[in-house]
């Protein structure tokens, strides 16, 4: 009799616990997707702004260029679009101005 009650409780609780865990995972996925989208938008904005700040002179300080490349790598990891790659191609012809910041 006691075993039957325990089995009924287990049979009742297991689906409830599994349903709760599935809802938690789905909620996490939605939040993670929204966070990744927001991060991708911020990276795209920063990459674009940096490009246009230095585009008139077609030269960029080495530390800014290094940061730009690092941001580009993260943008690509988030499956960013090819728009930024167009800017990256244009930047290849720019002069990279050496500074003392990276020489330490």
KOLLUMKE-417650 format. One record per atom (N, C-alpha, C): residue in one letter; atom name; z, x, y. Coordinates in Angstrom, 2 decimals. Layout:
<nodes>
{res=A; atom=CA; pz=Z; px=X; py=Y}
...
</nodes>
This chain:
<nodes>
{res=X; atom=N; pz=0.00; px=0.82; py=-1.20}
{res=X; atom=CA; pz=0.00; px=0.00; py=0.00}
{res=X; atom=C; pz=0.00; px=0.86; py=1.26}
{res=X; atom=N; pz=0.86; px=1.87; py=1.30}
{res=X; atom=CA; pz=0.96; px=2.74; py=2.46}
{res=X; atom=C; pz=-0.35; px=3.50; py=2.66}
{res=X; atom=N; pz=-0.94; px=3.93; py=1.56}
{res=X; atom=CA; pz=-2.21; px=4.66; py=1.65}
{res=X; atom=C; pz=-3.32; px=3.76; py=2.21}
{res=X; atom=N; pz=-3.30; px=2.52; py=1.83}
{res=X; atom=CA; pz=-4.30; px=1.57; py=2.33}
{res=X; atom=C; pz=-4.17; px=1.40; py=3.84}
{res=X; atom=N; pz=-2.95; px=1.30; py=4.31}
{res=X; atom=CA; pz=-2.70; px=1.15; py=5.76}
{res=X; atom=C; pz=-3.16; px=2.40; py=6.50}
{res=X; atom=N; pz=-2.82; px=3.55; py=5.92}
{res=X; atom=CA; pz=-3.24; px=4.82; py=6.55}
{res=X; atom=C; pz=-4.76; px=4.91; py=6.58}
{res=X; atom=N; pz=-5.44; px=4.54; py=5.51}
{res=X; atom=CA; pz=-6.90; px=4.58; py=5.46}
{res=X; atom=C; pz=-7.51; px=3.60; py=6.47}
{res=X; atom=N; pz=-6.91; px=2.44; py=6.63}
{res=X; atom=CA; pz=-7.41; px=1.47; py=7.61}
{res=X; atom=C; pz=-7.26; px=2.03; py=9.03}
{res=X; atom=N; pz=-6.12; px=2.67; py=9.28}
{res=X; atom=CA; pz=-5.90; px=3.25; py=10.60}
{res=X; atom=C; pz=-6.90; px=4.36; py=10.86}
{res=X; atom=N; pz=-7.11; px=5.22; py=9.85}
{res=X; atom=CA; pz=-8.08; px=6.31; py=9.99}
{res=X; atom=C; pz=-9.49; px=5.75; py=10.20}
{res=X; atom=N; pz=-9.86; px=4.76; py=9.42}
{res=X; atom=CA; pz=-11.19; px=4.15; py=9.56}
{res=X; atom=C; pz=-11.38; px=3.50; py=10.92}
{res=X; atom=N; pz=-10.31; px=3.07; py=11.52}
{res=X; atom=CA; pz=-10.36; px=2.45; py=12.85}
{res=X; atom=C; pz=-10.39; px=3.52; py=13.95}
{res=X; atom=N; pz=-9.58; px=4.56; py=13.79}
{res=X; atom=CA; pz=-9.45; px=5.57; py=14.84}
{res=X; atom=C; pz=-10.62; px=6.55; py=14.91}
{res=X; atom=N; pz=-11.16; px=6.93; py=13.77}
{res=X; atom=CA; pz=-12.23; px=7.94; py=13.76}
{res=X; atom=C; pz=-13.43; px=7.49; py=14.61}
{res=X; atom=N; pz=-13.95; px=6.28; py=14.43}
{res=X; atom=CA; pz=-15.07; px=5.86; py=15.29}
{res=X; atom=C; pz=-14.69; px=5.80; py=16.78}
{res=X; atom=N; pz=-13.46; px=5.41; py=17.08}
{res=X; atom=CA; pz=-13.03; px=5.38; py=18.47}
{res=X; atom=C; pz=-13.01; px=6.78; py=19.08}
{res=X; atom=N; pz=-12.46; px=7.72; py=18.32}
{res=X; atom=CA; pz=-12.39; px=9.10; py=18.80}
{res=X; atom=C; pz=-13.79; px=9.68; py=18.95}
{res=X; atom=N; pz=-14.65; px=9.44; py=17.98}
{res=X; atom=CA; pz=-16.03; px=9.95; py=18.05}
{res=X; atom=C; pz=-16.77; px=9.34; py=19.25}
{res=X; atom=N; pz=-16.58; px=8.05; py=19.46}
{res=X; atom=CA; pz=-17.23; px=7.41; py=20.62}
{res=X; atom=C; pz=-16.75; px=8.00; py=21.92}
{res=X; atom=N; pz=-15.46; px=8.28; py=22.01}
{res=X; atom=CA; pz=-14.91; px=8.89; py=23.22}
{res=X; atom=C; pz=-15.49; px=10.28; py=23.42}
{res=X; atom=N; pz=-15.53; px=11.08; py=22.36}
{res=X; atom=CA; pz=-16.08; px=12.44; py=22.48}
{res=X; atom=C; pz=-17.55; px=12.42; py=22.88}
{res=X; atom=N; pz=-18.31; px=11.51; py=22.34}
{res=X; atom=CA; pz=-19.72; px=11.39; py=22.70}
{res=X; atom=C; pz=-19.87; px=11.02; py=24.17}
{res=X; atom=N; pz=-19.03; px=10.11; py=24.65}
{res=X; atom=CA; pz=-19.11; px=9.72; py=26.07}
{res=X; atom=C; pz=-18.72; px=10.89; py=26.97}
{res=X; atom=N; pz=-17.76; px=11.70; py=26.56}
{res=X; atom=CA; pz=-17.36; px=12.88; py=27.34}
{res=X; atom=C; pz=-18.51; px=13.88; py=27.40}
{res=X; atom=N; pz=-19.16; px=14.13; py=26.27}
{res=X; atom=CA; pz=-20.28; px=15.07; py=26.22}
{res=X; atom=C; pz=-21.43; px=14.56; py=27.09}
{res=X; atom=N; pz=-21.75; px=13.29; py=27.00}
{res=X; atom=CA; pz=-22.82; px=12.73; py=27.82}
{res=X; atom=C; pz=-22.51; px=12.81; py=29.30}
{res=X; atom=N; pz=-21.27; px=12.56; py=29.66}
{res=X; atom=CA; pz=-20.85; px=12.68; py=31.05}
{res=X; atom=C; pz=-20.99; px=14.11; py=31.54}
{res=X; atom=N; pz=-20.59; px=15.06; py=30.70}
{res=X; atom=CA; pz=-20.72; px=16.48; py=31.05}
{res=X; atom=C; pz=-22.18; px=16.86; py=31.25}
{res=X; atom=N; pz=-23.04; px=16.38; py=30.36}
{res=X; atom=CA; pz=-24.48; px=16.68; py=30.48}
{res=X; atom=C; pz=-25.05; px=16.17; py=31.79}
{res=X; atom=N; pz=-24.68; px=14.95; py=32.17}
{res=X; atom=CA; pz=-25.17; px=14.37; py=33.42}
{res=X; atom=C; pz=-24.70; px=15.19; py=34.62}
{res=X; atom=N; pz=-23.41; px=15.55; py=34.61}
{res=X; atom=CA; pz=-22.88; px=16.35; py=35.71}
{res=X; atom=C; pz=-23.53; px=17.72; py=35.75}
{res=X; atom=N; pz=-23.73; px=18.33; py=34.60}
{res=X; atom=CA; pz=-24.35; px=19.64; py=34.53}
{res=X; atom=C; pz=-25.80; px=19.58; py=35.04}
{res=X; atom=N; pz=-26.51; px=18.54; py=34.66}
{res=X; atom=CA; pz=-27.89; px=18.37; py=35.12}
{res=X; atom=C; pz=-27.94; px=18.21; py=36.64}
{res=X; atom=N; pz=-27.03; px=17.41; py=37.18}
{res=X; atom=CA; pz=-26.98; px=17.21; py=38.63}
{res=X; atom=C; pz=-26.60; px=18.50; py=39.35}
{res=X; atom=N; pz=-25.67; px=19.25; py=38.78}
{res=X; atom=CA; pz=-25.26; px=20.52; py=39.38}
{res=X; atom=C; pz=-26.42; px=21.51; py=39.37}
{res=X; atom=N; pz=-27.13; px=21.60; py=38.25}
{res=X; atom=CA; pz=-28.28; px=22.51; py=38.17}
{res=X; atom=C; pz=-29.36; px=22.12; py=39.17}
{res=X; atom=N; pz=-29.59; px=20.83; py=39.33}
{res=X; atom=CA; pz=-30.61; px=20.37; py=40.28}
{res=X; atom=C; pz=-30.19; px=20.74; py=41.71}
{res=X; atom=N; pz=-28.94; px=20.53; py=42.03}
{res=X; atom=CA; pz=-28.45; px=20.87; py=43.38}
{res=X; atom=C; pz=-28.54; px=22.38; py=43.61}
{res=X; atom=N; pz=-28.18; px=23.16; py=42.61}
{res=X; atom=CA; pz=-28.26; px=24.61; py=42.74}
{res=X; atom=C; pz=-29.70; px=25.07; py=42.92}
{res=X; atom=N; pz=-30.61; px=24.46; py=42.16}
{res=X; atom=CA; pz=-32.02; px=24.82; py=42.28}
{res=X; atom=C; pz=-32.55; px=24.51; py=43.68}
{res=X; atom=N; pz=-32.15; px=23.39; py=44.23}
{res=X; atom=CA; pz=-32.58; px=23.01; py=45.59}
{res=X; atom=C; pz=-32.02; px=23.99; py=46.62}
{res=X; atom=N; pz=-30.75; px=24.36; py=46.47}
{res=X; atom=CA; pz=-30.16; px=25.32; py=47.42}
{res=X; atom=C; pz=-30.82; px=26.69; py=47.32}
{res=X; atom=N; pz=-31.11; px=27.14; py=46.10}
{res=X; atom=CA; pz=-31.80; px=28.41; py=45.93}
{res=X; atom=C; pz=-33.20; px=28.35; py=46.55}
{res=X; atom=N; pz=-33.92; px=27.28; py=46.30}
{res=X; atom=CA; pz=-35.26; px=27.14; py=46.86}
{res=X; atom=C; pz=-35.21; px=27.16; py=48.38}
{res=X; atom=N; pz=-34.25; px=26.48; py=48.95}
{res=X; atom=CA; pz=-34.10; px=26.46; py=50.40}
{res=X; atom=C; pz=-33.81; px=27.86; py=50.95}
{res=X; atom=N; pz=-32.88; px=28.55; py=50.30}
{res=X; atom=CA; pz=-32.52; px=29.89; py=50.76}
{res=X; atom=C; pz=-33.68; px=30.88; py=50.59}
{res=X; atom=N; pz=-34.37; px=30.80; py=49.48}
{res=X; atom=CA; pz=-35.53; px=31.67; py=49.26}
{res=X; atom=C; pz=-36.61; px=31.43; py=50.32}
{res=X; atom=N; pz=-36.87; px=30.17; py=50.59}
{res=X; atom=CA; pz=-37.90; px=29.81; py=51.58}
{res=X; atom=C; pz=-37.48; px=30.27; py=52.98}
{res=X; atom=N; pz=-36.24; px=30.01; py=53.35}
{res=X; atom=CA; pz=-35.77; px=30.42; py=54.68}
{res=X; atom=C; pz=-35.84; px=31.93; py=54.86}
{res=X; atom=N; pz=-35.39; px=32.66; py=53.85}
{res=X; atom=CA; pz=-35.43; px=34.12; py=53.93}
{res=X; atom=C; pz=-36.87; px=34.60; py=54.09}
{res=X; atom=N; pz=-37.77; px=34.00; py=53.33}
{res=X; atom=CA; pz=-39.18; px=34.38; py=53.44}
{res=X; atom=C; pz=-39.68; px=34.21; py=54.87}
{res=X; atom=N; pz=-39.43; px=33.05; py=55.45}
{res=X; atom=CA; pz=-39.97; px=32.78; py=56.78}
{res=X; atom=C; pz=-39.28; px=33.56; py=57.90}
{res=X; atom=N; pz=-38.04; px=33.97; py=57.68}
{res=X; atom=CA; pz=-37.35; px=34.80; py=58.68}
{res=X; atom=C; pz=-38.06; px=36.15; py=58.81}
{res=X; atom=N; pz=-38.50; px=36.71; py=57.68}
{res=X; atom=CA; pz=-39.09; px=38.05; py=57.70}
{res=X; atom=C; pz=-40.62; px=38.05; py=57.64}
{res=X; atom=N; pz=-41.25; px=36.89; py=57.52}
{res=X; atom=CA; pz=-42.70; px=36.83; py=57.33}
{res=X; atom=C; pz=-43.49; px=37.28; py=58.56}
{res=X; atom=N; pz=-42.95; px=37.09; py=59.75}
{res=X; atom=CA; pz=-43.70; px=37.47; py=60.94}
{res=X; atom=C; pz=-43.88; px=38.98; py=61.05}
{res=X; atom=N; pz=-42.89; px=39.73; py=60.60}
{res=X; atom=CA; pz=-42.98; px=41.19; py=60.64}
{res=X; atom=C; pz=-43.56; px=41.78; py=59.36}
{res=X; atom=N; pz=-43.59; px=40.99; py=58.31}
{res=X; atom=CA; pz=-44.01; px=41.44; py=56.98}
{res=X; atom=C; pz=-43.27; px=42.69; py=56.55}
{res=X; atom=N; pz=-42.00; px=42.72; py=56.87}
{res=X; atom=CA; pz=-41.10; px=43.75; py=56.36}
{res=X; atom=C; pz=-39.73; px=43.14; py=56.17}
{res=X; atom=N; pz=-38.98; px=43.73; py=55.25}
{res=X; atom=CA; pz=-37.70; px=43.15; py=54.88}
{res=X; atom=C; pz=-36.74; px=44.27; py=54.51}
{res=X; atom=N; pz=-35.48; px=44.18; py=54.93}
{res=X; atom=CA; pz=-34.50; px=45.19; py=54.54}
{res=X; atom=C; pz=-34.31; px=45.20; py=53.02}
{res=X; atom=N; pz=-34.06; px=46.37; py=52.47}
{res=X; atom=CA; pz=-33.95; px=46.49; py=51.02}
{res=X; atom=C; pz=-32.84; px=45.64; py=50.42}
{res=X; atom=N; pz=-31.71; px=45.53; py=51.09}
{res=X; atom=CA; pz=-30.62; px=44.72; py=50.54}
{res=X; atom=C; pz=-30.97; px=43.23; py=50.55}
{res=X; atom=N; pz=-31.72; px=42.78; py=51.55}
{res=X; atom=CA; pz=-32.15; px=41.38; py=51.59}
{res=X; atom=C; pz=-33.18; px=41.13; py=50.49}
{res=X; atom=N; pz=-34.08; px=42.09; py=50.31}
{res=X; atom=CA; pz=-35.10; px=41.95; py=49.27}
{res=X; atom=C; pz=-34.45; px=41.91; py=47.89}
{res=X; atom=N; pz=-33.46; px=42.78; py=47.66}
{res=X; atom=CA; pz=-32.78; px=42.79; py=46.37}
{res=X; atom=C; pz=-32.09; px=41.45; py=46.13}
{res=X; atom=N; pz=-31.43; px=40.90; py=47.14}
{res=X; atom=CA; pz=-30.79; px=39.60; py=47.00}
{res=X; atom=C; pz=-31.82; px=38.51; py=46.74}
{res=X; atom=N; pz=-32.96; px=38.61; py=47.42}
{res=X; atom=CA; pz=-34.03; px=37.63; py=47.24}
{res=X; atom=C; pz=-34.52; px=37.64; py=45.80}
{res=X; atom=N; pz=-34.71; px=38.83; py=45.25}
{res=X; atom=CA; pz=-35.18; px=38.96; py=43.86}
{res=X; atom=C; pz=-34.13; px=38.40; py=42.90}
{res=X; atom=N; pz=-32.86; px=38.68; py=43.15}
{res=X; atom=CA; pz=-31.80; px=38.13; py=42.30}
{res=X; atom=C; pz=-31.78; px=36.60; py=42.36}
{res=X; atom=N; pz=-31.94; px=36.05; py=43.55}
{res=X; atom=CA; pz=-31.99; px=34.59; py=43.68}
{res=X; atom=C; pz=-33.21; px=34.03; py=42.97}
{res=X; atom=N; pz=-34.33; px=34.74; py=43.06}
{res=X; atom=CA; pz=-35.56; px=34.31; py=42.39}
{res=X; atom=C; pz=-35.35; px=34.27; py=40.88}
{res=X; atom=N; pz=-34.68; px=35.27; py=40.33}
{res=X; atom=CA; pz=-34.39; px=35.28; py=38.90}
{res=X; atom=C; pz=-33.57; px=34.07; py=38.48}
{res=X; atom=N; pz=-32.56; px=33.74; py=39.27}
{res=X; atom=CA; pz=-31.73; px=32.58; py=38.96}
{res=X; atom=C; pz=-32.52; px=31.28; py=39.12}
{res=X; atom=N; pz=-33.37; px=31.24; py=40.13}
{res=X; atom=CA; pz=-34.23; px=30.07; py=40.36}
{res=X; atom=C; pz=-35.15; px=29.85; py=39.16}
{res=X; atom=N; pz=-35.71; px=30.93; py=38.65}
{res=X; atom=CA; pz=-36.57; px=30.83; py=37.48}
{res=X; atom=C; pz=-35.79; px=30.38; py=36.24}
{res=X; atom=N; pz=-34.56; px=30.85; py=36.11}
{res=X; atom=CA; pz=-33.72; px=30.45; py=34.97}
{res=X; atom=C; pz=-33.44; px=28.95; py=35.00}
{res=X; atom=N; pz=-33.42; px=28.37; py=36.20}
{res=X; atom=CA; pz=-33.22; px=26.93; py=36.35}
{res=X; atom=C; pz=-34.55; px=26.16; py=36.30}
{res=X; atom=N; pz=-35.61; px=26.85; py=35.90}
{res=X; atom=CA; pz=-36.95; px=26.28; py=35.76}
{res=X; atom=C; pz=-37.50; px=25.78; py=37.09}
{res=X; atom=N; pz=-37.37; px=26.65; py=38.11}
{res=X; atom=CA; pz=-37.93; px=26.33; py=39.42}
{res=X; atom=C; pz=-39.45; px=26.30; py=39.38}
{res=X; atom=N; pz=-40.05; px=25.67; py=40.38}
{res=X; atom=CA; pz=-41.50; px=25.51; py=40.39}
{res=X; atom=C; pz=-42.22; px=26.75; py=40.91}
{res=X; atom=N; pz=-43.55; px=26.70; py=40.90}
{res=X; atom=CA; pz=-44.36; px=27.85; py=41.28}
{res=X; atom=C; pz=-44.47; px=28.06; py=42.78}
{res=X; atom=N; pz=-44.00; px=27.14; py=43.58}
{res=X; atom=CA; pz=-44.06; px=27.28; py=45.03}
{res=X; atom=C; pz=-43.44; px=28.60; py=45.48}
{res=X; atom=N; pz=-42.29; px=28.93; py=44.96}
{res=X; atom=CA; pz=-41.59; px=30.15; py=45.33}
{res=X; atom=C; pz=-42.35; px=31.37; py=44.83}
{res=X; atom=N; pz=-43.03; px=31.26; py=43.71}
{res=X; atom=CA; pz=-43.80; px=32.40; py=43.21}
{res=X; atom=C; pz=-44.95; px=32.75; py=44.14}
{res=X; atom=N; pz=-45.48; px=31.76; py=44.83}
{res=X; atom=CA; pz=-46.51; px=32.02; py=45.84}
{res=X; atom=C; pz=-45.94; px=32.88; py=46.95}
{res=X; atom=N; pz=-44.72; px=32.58; py=47.38}
{res=X; atom=CA; pz=-44.07; px=33.39; py=48.41}
{res=X; atom=C; pz=-43.79; px=34.80; py=47.89}
{res=X; atom=N; pz=-43.35; px=34.90; py=46.65}
{res=X; atom=CA; pz=-43.05; px=36.21; py=46.05}
{res=X; atom=C; pz=-44.30; px=37.08; py=46.01}
{res=X; atom=N; pz=-45.44; px=36.48; py=45.67}
{res=X; atom=CA; pz=-46.69; px=37.24; py=45.64}
{res=X; atom=C; pz=-47.05; px=37.77; py=47.04}
{res=X; atom=N; pz=-46.85; px=36.95; py=48.05}
{res=X; atom=CA; pz=-47.14; px=37.37; py=49.42}
{res=X; atom=C; pz=-46.20; px=38.50; py=49.85}
{res=X; atom=N; pz=-44.96; px=38.47; py=49.38}
{res=X; atom=CA; pz=-43.98; px=39.47; py=49.77}
{res=X; atom=C; pz=-44.27; px=40.85; py=49.17}
{res=X; atom=N; pz=-45.05; px=40.90; py=48.12}
{res=X; atom=CA; pz=-45.35; px=42.18; py=47.46}
{res=X; atom=C; pz=-46.04; px=43.18; py=48.38}
{res=X; atom=N; pz=-46.75; px=42.68; py=49.37}
{res=X; atom=CA; pz=-47.46; px=43.57; py=50.30}
{res=X; atom=C; pz=-46.58; px=43.99; py=51.49}
{res=X; atom=N; pz=-45.41; px=43.44; py=51.59}
{res=X; atom=CA; pz=-44.52; px=43.75; py=52.70}
{res=X; atom=C; pz=-43.90; px=45.14; py=52.56}
{res=X; atom=N; pz=-43.53; px=45.67; py=53.68}
{res=X; atom=CA; pz=-42.80; px=46.94; py=53.70}
{res=X; atom=C; pz=-41.32; px=46.64; py=53.46}
{res=X; atom=N; pz=-40.71; px=47.40; py=52.56}
{res=X; atom=CA; pz=-39.28; px=47.27; py=52.31}
{res=X; atom=C; pz=-38.58; px=48.39; py=53.09}
{res=X; atom=N; pz=-37.79; px=47.98; py=54.05}
{res=X; atom=CA; pz=-37.11; px=48.93; py=54.94}
{res=X; atom=C; pz=-35.82; px=49.40; py=54.28}
{res=X; atom=N; pz=-35.72; px=50.69; py=54.08}
{res=X; atom=CA; pz=-34.50; px=51.25; py=53.47}
{res=X; atom=C; pz=-33.35; px=51.24; py=54.46}
{res=X; atom=N; pz=-32.19; px=50.91; py=53.94}
{res=X; atom=CA; pz=-30.98; px=50.91; py=54.76}
{res=X; atom=C; pz=-29.92; px=51.75; py=54.06}
{res=X; atom=N; pz=-28.83; px=52.02; py=54.76}
{res=X; atom=CA; pz=-27.74; px=52.78; py=54.15}
{res=X; atom=C; pz=-26.88; px=51.93; py=53.23}
{res=X; atom=N; pz=-27.03; px=50.63; py=53.27}
{res=X; atom=CA; pz=-26.16; px=49.73; py=52.52}
{res=X; atom=C; pz=-26.29; px=49.97; py=51.01}
{res=X; atom=N; pz=-27.50; px=50.17; py=50.52}
{res=X; atom=CA; pz=-27.71; px=50.33; py=49.08}
{res=X; atom=C; pz=-27.58; px=51.78; py=48.62}
{res=X; atom=N; pz=-27.49; px=52.69; py=49.54}
{res=X; atom=CA; pz=-27.44; px=54.11; py=49.18}
{res=X; atom=C; pz=-26.04; px=54.59; py=48.84}
{res=X; atom=N; pz=-25.04; px=53.75; py=48.95}
{res=X; atom=CA; pz=-23.66; px=54.17; py=48.66}
{res=X; atom=C; pz=-23.38; px=54.14; py=47.19}
</nodes>
